[in-house]
Amino acid sequence: MQTIGSCIPKPMVTRPHLPALDPLTWLPNRVLFEARLVRAVRDVERRRGTLAVLLIDIDRMEQVNATLGRKAGDRVLREAAARMARALMVAPST
């Protein structure tokens, strides 16, 4: 029988010189996200609980960048991150 954890790819090799947060959105970067996901999966398997992962895709970001420029796209990403953080009422990652 295959466990949930075995379905997740091995996390990238952690590079200590890389920041853990995206400098634009202040959300966890992919390396930190993968590490947290692996830890959460292990915890769920140990407790025989459940886990949900939400994937959010912002529609037409390519169009925003192409027509309004990358600075406008960066503002959209920062605002989306801020709204998600407020909605989830979480403190920034450390």
Residue pairs with C-beta under 8 A, 6 or more apart in sequence:
3 45
4 41
4 44
4 45
4 51
5 38
5 41
5 42
5 45
8 34
8 37
8 38
8 41
9 34
11 31
11 34
11 35
11 38
12 30
12 31
12 34
14 31
14 35
15 31
18 29
18 31
19 29
20 28
20 29
20 31
20 32
20 93
20 94
21 27
21 28
21 29
21 32
21 92
21 93
22 28
22 29
24 74
24 77
24 78
25 77
25 78
25 80
25 81
26 81
26 92
26 93
27 81
27 85
27 93
28 36
28 93
32 93
37 53
40 51
41 51
43 49
44 50
44 51
56 80
56 84
58 76
58 77
58 80
61 73
61 76
61 77
64 72
64 73
64 76
65 72
65 73
85 92
